[in-house]
Amino acid sequence: MYFINADGSGPRRRVTTSSSIDTEPRFSPDAQWLYFTSDRGGSPQVYRMPVAGGEPQRVTFEGSYNVTPRLSPDGKSSPMSRATPDASRWRSSTSATGR
């Protein structure tokens, strides 16, 4: 993933550097964190990383398929989609910090 200016001007800045598939980026309400879905651990999970730079931190730990991160307005919880073993989906919520 990359950061670019909204008007496309200036240089782009690479945010993630792994060979994993990183998708569905969302900023936290305070714009300090970038939340995204990644398969870097083997299956799709939700991660976050500081907008200013740093290493991604895994946020979801239950289930093997957690995607579509969205932050609550207060930034304390993250509703997401989770698939069950029978491939049905439901909405779930976890702490925005993974703790």
Secondary structure by P-SEA (a helix, b strand, c coil): ccccccccccbbbbccccccccccccccccccbbbbbbcccccbbbbbbbccbbbbbbccccccccccccccccccbbbbbbbccccbbbbbbcccccc
